[in-house]
Every structure is written in structure tokens, then in C-alpha cells.
Amino acid sequence: MRTVTTLSDSEKYVVDSSGWVEYLGNGSKADAFAKYLEVPETLLLPTIIVYEVYKKMLREQRLVLAEWFLSTAFGFQEREIALDVSLAALATRKSLASSLPMADAIIYATAQAHQAVLITSDAHFTDLPGVIVL
């Protein structure tokens, strides 16, 4: 059983792909990510995360989890953040400034552009402002 604490309604979060995978797979950090993932009104979902998580679940033949995740993603509606030209340009600048790989730069830029805190367990993001590494 996961325990969810109340998050601030004014704070927005982006949980990166590593967090979704931990949560869906009931990994060792699932409870830490549950705090954010189980409060959907505070959560934003960049479409690149949908790609990464859905692909990983399908590749690992975790079809039930893959389909559950995809149906959850469709429910985000206005909290789904698509990659557009301005976000791509910001991600490029973040990548060059921080040596982030493309997907990570897009995820980080999305969080920054929407004044959201990025929640991750990925070491690429260590020491970047606006990031919590679990």
C-alpha cells in the first residue's frame, strides 16, 4: 500500500520516465514516486514521456501495464504537454548548457517552461535547478 501525502495545489510536477517505470513496475522507489503520480491534478505529462514509458513497457512485454499507462496518459488532456517549436528551442538550449541527452533536455525544458518541479531518479539531472532526484 502506497502512502500519498498532500501536495500543494499551486505546485506542478513532471515525473520523468524513470519515475513512471519505477511506479508501474513497483520498483524500490515506487512509493517515493507515488507521492506525485497519485495526485494527478498537480501532474503534467510531456508527450515524450508517453513515448519512452510506453515503448519500454511494450519492449519488456508488459502489455497490461503498457495499456494501463497509455489509457492514463489519454486522461491528462490539458495537462498533456506536446513538443512544439518554442519548447524544442528551449530544450536545445538546456541540452547545450547542461549536456543533457535529447529526451532528458525536452523533459527538463517542459518542466521549466511550465514552472513545474521535475521529479526523477536519473542522475543526468543532478544539481539542476527545479529538480528533485529521488
URCOR-V523348 format. One record per backbone hydrogen bond with DSSP energy under -0.5 kcal/mol. CO is the residue of the C=O (numbers start at 0). NH is the residue of the N-H. If there is no record, write none. Layout:
BEGIN
CO_NH / CO_NH
END
This chain:
BEGIN
1_3 / 2_4 / 7_10 / 11_116 / 12_43 / 13_15 / 13_118 / 15_18 / 15_19 / 16_20 / 17_21 / 18_22 / 19_23 / 20_24 / 21_26 / 22_25 / 26_29 / 28_32 / 29_33 / 30_34 / 32_35 / 32_36 / 33_37 / 35_38 / 38_41 / 39_42 / 41_12 / 43_14 / 44_80 / 45_48 / 45_49 / 46_50 / 47_51 / 48_52 / 49_53 / 50_54 / 51_55 / 52_56 / 53_57 / 54_58 / 55_59 / 56_61 / 57_60 / 60_62 / 61_65 / 62_66 / 63_67 / 64_68 / 65_69 / 66_70 / 67_71 / 68_72 / 69_73 / 70_74 / 71_74 / 72_75 / 73_76 / 75_78 / 76_79 / 78_44 / 79_81 / 80_46 / 81_83 / 83_87 / 84_88 / 85_89 / 86_90 / 87_91 / 88_92 / 89_93 / 90_94 / 91_95 / 92_96 / 93_97 / 94_98 / 94_99 / 100_104 / 101_105 / 102_106 / 103_107 / 104_108 / 105_109 / 106_110 / 107_111 / 108_112 / 109_113 / 110_115 / 111_114 / 114_11 / 116_13 / 116_118 / 117_131 / 118_15 / 119_133 / 120_122 / 121_124 / 122_125 / 124_127 / 127_130 / 129_117 / 130_132 / 131_119 / 131_133
END
